[in-house]
Amino acid sequence: MTFEDFFEEWKSEVPYIEARTSGSTGEPKIIRLSKDFVKESALRTNRFFSVSSRSRLHSCVSADFIGGKMMAVRSELAGCRFSHETPSNRPLGSFCAADSLDLVAVVPSQLIHILDNIREMPSIGAMIIGGSAIDVRLRARVEKSGLNAYETYGMTETSSHIALRKVREKEDWFETLDGIKVGSDSRGCLVIRFSSGEEIVTNDLAQISGDRMFKITGRWDHVIITGGKKVNPYDVERKISMLVNAPYMITSRADLKWGRMVVLLIEGSEESEKLELLSDLKSVLDPWEVPKVIEWVRHLPRTANGKLKR
C-alpha cells in the first residue's frame, strides 16, 4: 500500500481502516480498526510530542504497517507537513544537516545508519522507534548521541503504541499515554485498558508499577520448559548481550530427554569460536539456561517488519 492509497482509505466514508498484524504471535492477518479508535491514538501521540500545524512529520516506515499509517493520521489531524520515503536501511538520505524534522518514525535497523551518519542528518525534534527490541549497545549509542529518541510499546491491535520510554543504555519503565491504564492477568501478562472501556489482553509478561508504568519481561508463549525448568528467552538474551557480537536469538527445539532444549542462533559464520563462547555463556547463565546447541545461520528468522520470529 502507498501513502496515497492510505489517505484515500482514511478520507473515505468507511468507518474503519484495515491493517495487517505483524505475525509475531501467529500468521499475519488483516484486522479492522475503528477510525475513532485510530484518531484517539493519533491525538494522544500528538499531545505528547506537542505536534501542531507548524510541525513536520516524516515516516521511514511503510504505509503497509501501522507505524507508517499512524504517522500519516497524526499529520492529517494536526494539519501539518508530512513526508515519507521508500523504507530502506539508509534512511533520511534526501535530507541534509540544514533541514529540520519535528517527529520521525524509524525501526531499529534504520537507527544504526542514522547514528553512523549523525553529522549529515537533519535536525530531529523527536524520534519514535518501533517494530522490534533495541539492542543494549544500540541503546548506549543513542544515549551518547543526544538524540531525543523514544522506544514504543504497542501493536496493530492497539492502533500503534500505547506507551513510550526514552531510549537510554539502561532499560527504563514504559509509561502509558493519557487515557490508558495497565494491569495484569492471572498469568502475569499485560492487560491494556482504554478510557473508552475497551480492554486488550496480551501475551506479554510484564512487571507493573501503579496503573501506568510497566516493563516487559518476556512472552508467556515463548517460555521454554526444559527438564522441568522454565527459561525466559528474553532473560537469557539480556544476560548474554555483551558476549555475542552479532545479531542473535534464543529459541528452542523438541528433545527426547529435556522436552525442549535451549538453542542459541547467531547470524554469521564464526563457528570456530563455539567452545570459547560456550565457556563464556556458562559464566553468566544458570545451568538450565545454557544453550544445548549453538548454531550460526545466514539470517535470523524474522517477520515482515523485522521482529524476531521465534
C-alpha positions as CSV (number, residue, x, y, z in Angstrom):
1,M,0.0,0.0,0.0
2,T,1.2,3.5,-0.8
3,F,0.6,6.5,1.4
4,E,-1.6,7.9,-1.3
5,D,-3.7,4.7,-1.1
6,F,-3.9,5.0,2.6
7,F,-5.0,8.7,2.6
8,E,-7.8,7.7,0.2
9,E,-8.9,5.0,2.6
10,W,-8.7,7.3,5.6
11,K,-10.8,10.0,3.9
12,S,-13.5,7.6,2.7
13,E,-16.8,7.2,4.4
14,V,-15.9,3.7,5.6
15,P,-15.8,3.8,9.4
16,Y,-12.7,1.7,9.7
17,I,-9.2,1.1,8.3
18,E,-7.7,-2.2,7.5
19,A,-4.2,-3.1,8.9
20,R,-2.1,-6.2,8.9
21,T,-0.8,-7.7,12.1
22,S,3.0,-8.3,12.3
23,G,2.9,-12.1,12.6
24,S,4.8,-12.2,15.9
25,T,2.1,-14.2,17.6
26,G,1.0,-16.3,14.6
27,E,0.2,-15.9,11.0
28,P,-0.2,-12.3,9.9
29,K,-3.8,-11.3,9.3
30,I,-5.9,-8.3,8.3
31,I,-7.9,-6.6,11.0
32,R,-10.2,-3.7,11.1
33,L,-9.7,-0.7,13.3
34,S,-12.4,1.9,14.0
35,K,-11.4,5.3,12.7
36,D,-12.5,6.8,16.0
37,F,-10.1,4.4,17.9
38,V,-7.3,5.3,15.4
39,K,-8.0,9.1,15.9
40,E,-7.7,8.8,19.7
41,S,-4.4,7.0,19.3
42,A,-3.0,9.7,17.0
43,L,-4.2,12.5,19.2
44,R,-2.5,11.0,22.3
45,T,0.8,11.0,20.5
46,N,0.3,14.5,19.1
47,R,-0.3,15.8,22.6
48,F,2.8,14.0,24.0
49,F,5.1,15.5,21.3
50,S,3.3,18.8,21.0
51,V,2.6,18.2,17.3
52,S,0.9,21.3,15.8
53,S,0.1,22.7,12.3
54,R,3.6,24.1,12.3
55,S,5.2,20.7,12.7
56,R,6.8,18.5,10.1
57,L,6.4,14.7,10.4
58,H,8.4,12.1,8.4
59,S,8.0,8.4,8.1
60,C,10.8,5.9,7.3
61,V,8.2,3.2,7.8
62,S,5.9,1.9,5.1
63,A,2.2,2.6,4.9
64,D,1.8,-1.2,4.9
65,F,2.4,-1.2,8.6
66,I,0.5,0.5,11.4
67,G,3.6,2.6,12.3
68,G,3.5,4.3,8.9
69,K,-0.3,4.7,8.8
70,M,-0.3,6.4,12.1
71,M,2.3,9.0,11.1
72,A,0.0,9.9,8.2
73,V,-3.0,10.2,10.5
74,R,-1.1,12.3,13.1
75,S,-0.1,14.7,10.3
76,E,-3.7,14.8,8.9
77,L,-5.2,15.6,12.3
78,A,-2.6,18.3,13.1
79,G,-2.9,19.8,9.6
80,C,0.9,19.8,9.3
81,R,3.5,18.8,6.7
82,F,4.1,15.1,6.2
83,S,6.8,13.4,4.1
84,H,7.8,9.8,3.7
85,E,10.3,7.6,1.9
86,T,10.7,4.1,0.5
87,P,11.8,2.1,3.5
88,S,15.5,1.1,3.5
89,N,18.4,0.7,5.8
90,R,19.8,4.1,4.6
91,P,17.0,6.4,5.8
92,L,16.8,10.2,5.6
93,G,19.1,10.3,2.5
94,S,17.1,13.1,0.9
95,F,17.7,15.5,3.8
96,C,20.8,17.4,4.9
97,A,22.0,18.9,8.2
98,A,20.2,22.2,7.4
99,D,16.8,20.5,7.3
100,S,14.5,20.1,10.3
101,L,12.0,17.4,11.2
102,D,9.8,17.5,14.3
103,L,8.9,13.8,14.6
104,V,10.4,10.9,12.7
105,A,9.3,7.2,12.8
106,V,12.0,4.5,12.3
107,V,12.8,0.9,13.1
108,P,16.0,-0.2,14.9
109,S,17.9,-1.3,11.8
110,Q,17.4,2.2,10.3
111,L,18.6,3.8,13.5
112,I,22.1,2.3,13.0
113,H,22.6,4.3,9.8
114,I,21.4,7.5,11.4
115,L,23.9,7.1,14.2
116,D,26.7,6.2,11.8
117,N,26.0,9.4,9.9
118,I,24.7,11.7,12.6
119,R,26.5,14.8,11.4
120,E,24.8,14.6,8.0
121,M,21.4,14.0,9.5
122,P,18.7,16.7,9.6
123,S,17.8,18.3,13.0
124,I,15.3,15.9,14.6
125,G,13.0,17.1,17.4
126,A,11.9,13.6,18.4
127,M,12.2,10.1,17.1
128,I,9.9,7.1,17.8
129,I,11.3,3.7,17.3
130,G,9.1,0.6,16.9
131,G,9.0,-2.8,15.2
132,S,11.4,-4.7,17.4
133,A,13.5,-4.5,20.5
134,I,16.6,-2.3,20.7
135,D,19.9,-3.9,21.5
136,V,21.7,-2.7,24.6
137,R,24.7,-1.5,22.6
138,L,22.4,0.4,20.3
139,R,20.8,2.0,23.4
140,A,24.1,3.2,24.6
141,R,24.9,4.8,21.2
142,V,21.6,6.6,21.1
143,E,22.0,8.0,24.6
144,K,25.6,9.2,23.8
145,S,24.4,10.8,20.5
146,G,21.9,13.0,22.3
147,L,19.0,12.0,20.0
148,N,15.6,12.6,21.6
149,A,14.5,9.1,20.9
150,Y,11.7,7.0,22.3
151,E,11.1,3.3,22.2
152,T,7.4,2.4,21.6
153,Y,5.2,-0.3,23.0
154,G,2.1,-1.3,21.1
155,M,0.8,-3.4,18.4
156,T,-1.5,-3.3,15.4
157,E,-4.5,-4.2,17.6
158,T,-3.8,-1.1,19.8
159,S,-3.5,1.2,16.7
160,S,0.2,1.7,17.2
161,H,1.9,2.5,20.6
162,I,0.1,2.9,23.9
163,A,3.3,3.7,25.9
164,L,6.7,5.2,25.4
165,R,10.1,5.3,27.1
166,K,13.2,7.4,26.5
167,V,16.0,5.3,24.9
168,R,18.8,5.0,27.4
169,E,21.5,2.4,27.9
170,K,19.7,1.1,31.0
171,E,16.2,-0.1,30.1
172,D,13.6,2.2,31.8
173,W,9.9,1.7,32.5
174,F,7.4,2.3,29.8
175,E,4.7,4.9,30.7
176,T,1.3,4.8,29.1
177,L,0.0,7.8,27.2
178,D,-3.0,9.7,28.6
179,G,-6.3,7.8,28.9
180,I,-4.6,4.4,29.1
181,K,-4.0,2.2,32.1
182,V,-2.4,-1.2,32.6
183,G,-2.8,-4.3,34.8
184,S,-2.0,-8.0,34.6
185,D,-4.0,-11.2,34.4
186,S,-3.6,-14.5,36.2
187,R,-0.6,-15.5,34.0
188,G,1.2,-12.2,34.8
189,C,0.6,-10.9,31.3
190,L,-0.1,-7.2,30.5
191,V,-3.7,-6.1,30.2
192,I,-4.3,-2.7,28.5
193,R,-7.3,-0.7,29.5
194,F,-8.6,2.3,27.5
195,S,-10.7,5.1,28.9
196,S,-13.4,4.2,26.4
197,G,-13.8,0.9,28.2
198,E,-12.0,-1.3,25.7
199,E,-9.6,-3.9,27.1
200,I,-6.8,-5.8,25.3
201,V,-5.2,-8.8,27.0
202,T,-1.7,-9.5,25.7
203,N,0.7,-12.5,25.9
204,D,3.5,-10.2,27.1
205,L,4.8,-11.0,30.6
206,A,5.1,-7.7,32.5
207,Q,6.2,-6.1,35.7
208,I,3.7,-3.5,36.7
209,S,4.2,-0.3,38.8
210,G,1.0,1.6,39.6
211,D,-1.5,1.7,36.7
212,R,0.6,3.4,34.1
213,M,4.1,2.0,34.4
214,F,5.4,-1.3,33.2
215,K,8.3,-3.4,31.9
216,I,8.0,-6.3,29.5
217,T,9.9,-9.3,30.8
218,G,9.1,-11.8,28.0
219,R,6.2,-13.6,26.4
220,W,4.1,-16.2,28.0
221,D,4.0,-18.2,24.8
222,H,7.8,-18.1,24.4
223,V,8.8,-19.5,27.8
224,I,10.8,-22.7,27.3
225,I,10.2,-25.6,29.7
226,T,13.4,-27.7,29.7
227,G,13.9,-30.5,32.1
228,G,11.1,-29.1,34.3
229,K,12.7,-25.7,34.5
230,K,11.2,-22.5,32.9
231,V,13.6,-20.5,30.8
232,N,12.6,-17.0,29.6
233,P,14.4,-16.3,26.3
234,Y,14.4,-12.6,27.0
235,D,16.2,-13.0,30.3
236,V,18.8,-15.2,28.7
237,E,19.3,-12.7,25.8
238,R,19.8,-9.8,28.3
239,K,22.4,-11.8,30.3
240,I,24.5,-12.6,27.2
241,S,24.1,-9.3,25.4
242,M,27.7,-8.3,25.9
243,L,29.1,-11.7,24.9
244,V,27.7,-12.1,21.3
245,N,28.9,-9.5,18.8
246,A,26.3,-10.3,16.1
247,P,22.5,-10.5,15.8
248,Y,21.3,-13.4,17.9
249,M,18.3,-15.0,19.4
250,I,17.3,-17.7,22.0
251,T,14.8,-20.3,20.8
252,S,14.2,-24.0,21.4
253,R,13.6,-27.3,19.7
254,A,12.0,-30.6,20.8
255,D,14.2,-33.0,22.6
256,L,13.6,-36.6,23.8
257,K,15.5,-36.1,27.1
258,W,14.7,-32.4,28.0
259,G,11.3,-31.9,26.4
260,R,12.6,-28.7,24.9
261,M,16.3,-27.8,24.5
262,V,17.6,-24.2,24.6
263,V,19.1,-23.2,21.3
264,L,21.2,-20.1,20.5
265,L,21.1,-18.9,16.9
266,I,23.8,-16.4,15.8
267,E,23.8,-14.5,12.5
268,G,27.1,-15.1,10.8
269,S,29.7,-17.8,10.3
270,E,32.1,-17.9,13.2
271,E,31.8,-21.5,14.4
272,S,35.5,-21.6,15.3
273,E,34.7,-19.6,18.4
274,K,32.0,-22.0,19.6
275,L,33.9,-23.6,22.6
276,E,35.2,-20.2,23.9
277,L,31.7,-18.8,23.6
278,L,30.1,-21.7,25.4
279,S,32.5,-21.2,28.3
280,D,31.6,-17.5,28.5
281,L,27.9,-18.4,28.4
282,K,28.3,-20.8,31.3
283,S,29.9,-18.0,33.4
284,V,26.7,-15.8,33.2
285,L,23.8,-18.2,32.9
286,D,22.2,-20.7,35.2
287,P,22.9,-24.3,34.2
288,W,19.4,-24.9,32.8
289,E,19.7,-21.6,30.7
290,V,22.9,-22.6,28.9
291,P,22.1,-23.4,25.2
292,K,22.4,-27.1,24.4
293,V,23.0,-26.1,20.8
294,I,24.8,-23.1,19.3
295,E,24.2,-22.5,15.6
296,W,25.5,-19.9,13.2
297,V,22.9,-19.1,10.5
298,R,23.0,-16.8,7.4
299,H,19.9,-14.9,8.6
300,L,17.8,-15.0,11.7
301,P,14.1,-15.7,11.1
302,R,12.1,-12.5,11.1
303,T,8.6,-11.3,10.4
304,A,8.0,-8.9,7.6
305,N,8.6,-5.8,9.8
306,G,11.8,-7.1,11.3
307,K,10.7,-8.8,14.6
308,L,12.4,-12.0,15.5
309,K,10.2,-15.0,14.7
310,R,10.8,-17.4,17.5
